Amino acid sequence: MTAPDQDHGVEAPREGAEDDRREDDALVAAVRAKADRMARARRDKRSVWVVLAHAGAIGWQFILPFVGFTLIGHGISQIVDS
């Protein structure tokens, strides 16, 4: 004999099950969107010119001040030493 609230192996929906499904759907959508972005990034490779432009920008931002301050320091030490 089975208890009156049992339905022979069929689980009754628990409270909050719909909220769990919505959270799962949102998670699945986020994962799919990220996978799409990753696939697009693999497909759309950057050209050599774009990479060179980025390298040039980094060069202007770091190398130019380094060389400039080195020259200024050399000039100051020439003035002080004489």
N, CA, C and O of each residue as an XYZ file, in Angstrom:
328
protein
N       0.837     -1.174      0.000
C       0.000      0.000      0.000
C       0.883      1.238      0.000
O       1.867      1.303      0.737
N       0.536      2.217     -0.821
C       1.332      3.438     -0.912
C       0.646      4.564     -0.173
O      -0.562      4.553      0.068
N       1.459      5.527      0.172
C       0.921      6.700      0.865
C       0.085      7.522     -0.110
O       0.344      7.500     -1.313
N      -0.913      8.244      0.390
C      -1.799      8.977     -0.508
C      -1.101     10.096     -1.275
O      -1.568     10.486     -2.345
N       0.022     10.628     -0.747
C       0.661     11.751     -1.437
C       1.701     11.275     -2.461
O       2.294     12.099     -3.158
N       1.927      9.977     -2.561
C       2.881      9.475     -3.545
C       2.149      9.217     -4.852
O       0.981      8.830     -4.862
N       2.871      9.442     -5.972
C       2.239      9.273     -7.275
C       3.014      8.278     -8.114
O       3.232      8.496     -9.306
N       3.429      7.187     -7.494
C       4.101      6.076     -8.160
C       5.282      6.527     -9.010
O       5.300      6.293    -10.218
N       6.252      7.161     -8.398
C       7.484      7.519     -9.076
C       7.462      8.863     -9.775
O       8.509      9.330    -10.222
N       6.324      9.493     -9.883
C       6.257     10.806    -10.511
C       6.464     11.848     -9.426
O       5.736     11.906     -8.435
N       7.485     12.671     -9.649
C       7.821     13.673     -8.633
C       6.886     14.865     -8.747
O       6.631     15.366     -9.842
N       6.390     15.304     -7.635
C       5.570     16.510     -7.631
C       6.486     17.709     -7.817
O       7.604     17.726     -7.301
N       6.022     18.704     -8.548
C       6.865     19.889     -8.733
C       7.137     20.548     -7.393
O       6.232     20.769     -6.588
N       8.384     20.851     -7.183
C       8.739     21.472     -5.905
C       8.658     22.983     -6.046
O       8.658     23.526     -7.151
N       8.590     23.638     -4.915
C       8.498     25.092     -4.942
C       9.793     25.669     -5.474
O      10.879     25.204     -5.127
N       9.678     26.679     -6.315
C      10.861     27.330     -6.869
C      11.438     26.636     -8.084
O      12.476     27.059     -8.593
N      10.792     25.573     -8.568
C      11.313     24.844     -9.729
C      11.310     25.728    -10.965
O      12.227     25.653    -11.783
N      10.295     26.559    -11.108
C      10.230     27.454    -12.268
C      11.345     28.491    -12.200
O      11.920     28.850    -13.227
N      11.655     28.978    -10.991
C      12.759     29.929    -10.839
C      14.089     29.286    -11.216
O      14.942     29.927    -11.829
N      14.264     28.010    -10.844
C      15.492     27.290    -11.202
C      15.620     27.163    -12.714
O      16.709     27.312    -13.268
N      14.501     26.885    -13.376
C      14.530     26.755    -14.838
C      14.887     28.082    -15.487
O      15.639     28.113    -16.462
N      14.354     29.186    -14.954
C      14.682     30.499    -15.510
C      16.158     30.818    -15.328
O      16.799     31.365    -16.226
N      16.697     30.472    -14.155
C      18.119     30.692    -13.909
C      18.957     29.831    -14.847
O      19.968     30.289    -15.380
N      18.530     28.567    -15.050
C      19.244     27.682    -15.967
C      19.190     28.216    -17.396
O      20.187     28.180    -18.117
N      18.017     28.713    -17.800
C      17.883     29.272    -19.146
C      18.794     30.482    -19.318
O      19.420     30.643    -20.366
N      18.872     31.329    -18.301
C      19.744     32.508    -18.374
C      21.205     32.083    -18.448
O      21.987     32.680    -19.187
N      21.575     31.063    -17.693
C      22.940     30.566    -17.714
C      23.279     29.968    -19.074
O      24.356     30.218    -19.616
N      22.368     29.184    -19.622
C      22.587     28.581    -20.940
C      22.724     29.679    -21.996
O      23.578     29.586    -22.878
N      21.899     30.705    -21.913
C      21.977     31.801    -22.881
C      23.309     32.536    -22.759
O      23.900     32.911    -23.772
N      23.785     32.744    -21.545
C      25.064     33.424    -21.352
C      26.219     32.592    -21.898
O      27.136     33.129    -22.520
N      26.174     31.300    -21.670
C      27.235     30.418    -22.177
C      27.216     30.390    -23.699
O      28.269     30.423    -24.336
N      26.022     30.329    -24.284
C      25.928     30.334    -25.748
C      26.450     31.644    -26.329
O      27.143     31.641    -27.346
N      26.120     32.764    -25.684
C      26.593     34.059    -26.174
C      28.121     34.134    -26.118
O      28.759     34.634    -27.044
N      28.697     33.636    -25.032
C      30.157     33.645    -24.926
C      30.783     32.729    -25.962
O      31.807     33.078    -26.550
N      30.196     31.573    -26.199
C      30.709     30.654    -27.216
C      30.635     31.291    -28.602
O      31.548     31.125    -29.410
N      29.555     32.015    -28.878
C      29.429     32.714    -30.158
C      30.514     33.774    -30.314
O      31.105     33.903    -31.386
N      30.780     34.540    -29.247
C      31.836     35.561    -29.300
C      33.196     34.926    -29.542
O      33.994     35.436    -30.328
N      33.463     33.804    -28.862
C      34.746     33.124    -29.038
C      34.894     32.590    -30.462
O      35.967     32.694    -31.056
N      33.822     32.020    -31.011
C      33.869     31.503    -32.386
C      34.086     32.643    -33.374
O      34.847     32.498    -34.331
N      33.425     33.771    -33.151
C      33.593     34.931    -34.035
C      35.018     35.465    -33.964
O      35.583     35.866    -34.981
N      35.598     35.473    -32.776
C      36.970     35.944    -32.619
C      37.953     35.024    -33.335
O      38.932     35.498    -33.912
N      37.709     33.726    -33.305
C      38.582     32.791    -34.025
C      38.449     32.970    -35.530
O      39.427     32.865    -36.270
N      37.240     33.239    -35.968
C      36.974     33.402    -37.396
C      37.539     34.713    -37.929
O      38.147     34.736    -38.999
N      37.344     35.804    -37.192
C      37.740     37.137    -37.648
C      39.114     37.479    -37.089
O      39.227     38.208    -36.104
N      40.146     36.955    -37.714
C      41.511     37.230    -37.261
C      41.868     38.682    -37.579
O      41.404     39.250    -38.567
N      42.698     39.266    -36.722
C      43.160     40.632    -36.967
C      44.197     40.626    -38.081
O      44.962     39.674    -38.235
N      44.206     41.695    -38.843
C      45.196     41.786    -39.907
C      46.545     42.195    -39.319
O      46.631     42.644    -38.176
N      47.575     42.033    -40.109
C      48.926     42.387    -39.679
C      49.002     43.881    -39.378
O      49.703     44.301    -38.458
N      48.280     44.674    -40.155
C      48.339     46.135    -39.987
C      47.733     46.564    -38.651
O      48.224     47.500    -38.019
N      46.694     45.901    -38.229
C      46.089     46.227    -36.938
C      47.053     45.895    -35.806
O      47.190     46.662    -34.852
N      47.714     44.759    -35.915
C      48.683     44.363    -34.892
C      49.847     45.355    -34.861
O      50.292     45.748    -33.782
N      50.341     45.763    -36.025
C      51.430     46.742    -36.083
C      50.995     48.097    -35.519
O      51.782     48.777    -34.861
N      49.759     48.484    -35.773
C      49.261     49.756    -35.230
C      49.236     49.712    -33.707
O      49.609     50.686    -33.054
N      48.797     48.581    -33.132
C      48.793     48.456    -31.676
C      50.216     48.475    -31.123
O      50.477     49.102    -30.097
N      51.127     47.795    -31.794
C      52.520     47.786    -31.347
C      53.097     49.195    -31.421
O      53.845     49.606    -30.534
N      52.757     49.933    -32.467
C      53.231     51.311    -32.597
C      52.694     52.200    -31.491
O      53.421     53.037    -30.956
N      51.429     52.026    -31.147
C      50.842     52.823    -30.070
C      51.532     52.536    -28.744
O      51.796     53.449    -27.962
N      51.821     51.265    -28.495
C      52.532     50.901    -27.266
C      53.931     51.494    -27.286
O      54.421     51.972    -26.263
N      54.571     51.466    -28.441
C      55.905     52.058    -28.567
C      55.911     53.537    -28.241
O      56.774     54.006    -27.499
N      54.965     54.273    -28.782
C      54.894     55.707    -28.504
C      54.614     55.978    -27.030
O      55.113     56.962    -26.485
N      53.851     55.150    -26.393
C      53.483     55.387    -24.998
C      54.585     55.036    -24.019
O      54.672     55.652    -22.957
N      55.428     54.069    -24.337
C      56.425     53.609    -23.370
C      57.861     53.916    -23.789
O      58.653     54.379    -22.970
N      58.201     53.670    -25.030
C      59.579     53.836    -25.464
C      59.944     55.309    -25.586
O      61.026     55.708    -25.154
N      59.078     56.119    -26.159
C      59.384     57.543    -26.327
C      59.644     58.235    -24.990
O      60.649     58.938    -24.879
N      58.802     58.080    -23.968
C      59.131     58.706    -22.676
C      60.425     58.154    -22.077
O      61.187     58.908    -21.472
N      60.684     56.868    -22.231
C      61.913     56.280    -21.697
C      63.134     56.932    -22.340
O      64.062     57.345    -21.645
N      63.129     57.021    -23.659
C      64.259     57.635    -24.369
C      64.341     59.122    -24.044
O      65.433     59.657    -23.854
N      63.198     59.788    -23.981
C      63.189     61.228    -23.671
C      63.769     61.521    -22.296
O      64.613     62.407    -22.160
N      63.333     60.796    -21.279
C      63.851     61.034    -19.929
C      65.319     60.626    -19.811
O      66.065     61.210    -19.025
N      65.731     59.627    -20.589
C      67.152     59.260    -20.594
C      67.985     60.400    -21.148
O      69.034     60.728    -20.594
N      67.533     61.005    -22.226
C      68.256     62.141    -22.800
C      68.257     63.343    -21.862
O      69.271     64.031    -21.741
N      67.146     63.599    -21.205
C      67.079     64.702    -20.235
C      68.054     64.434    -19.092
O      68.781     65.338    -18.679
N      68.079     63.217    -18.580
C      69.015     62.861    -17.506
C      70.457     63.009    -17.939
O      71.293     63.491    -17.174
N      70.756     62.597    -19.161
C      72.117     62.746    -19.687
C      72.492     64.227    -19.785
O      73.606     64.625    -19.444
N      71.538     65.030    -20.259
C      71.789     66.472    -20.370
C      72.028     67.099    -18.998
O      72.929     67.923    -18.843
N      71.235     66.718    -18.013
C      71.405     67.254    -16.658
C      72.755     66.839    -16.097
O      73.428     67.654    -15.468
N      73.166     65.604    -16.306
C      74.443     65.168    -15.765
C      75.604     65.847    -16.492
O      76.657     66.044    -15.884
N      75.457     66.211    -17.763
C      76.486     66.960    -18.463
C      76.630     68.365    -17.881
O      77.743     68.877    -17.762
N      75.503     68.989    -17.517
C      75.542     70.327    -16.937
C      76.141     70.279    -15.534
O      76.979     71.119    -15.207
N      75.754     69.356    -14.721
C      76.225     69.262    -13.340
C      77.707     68.891    -13.285
O      78.434     69.416    -12.441
N      78.169     68.003    -14.158
C      79.546     67.558    -14.128
C      80.522     68.625    -14.632
O      81.709     68.548    -14.313
N      80.075     69.609    -15.398
C      81.013     70.585    -15.939
C      81.213     71.744    -15.028
O      81.978     72.654    -15.346
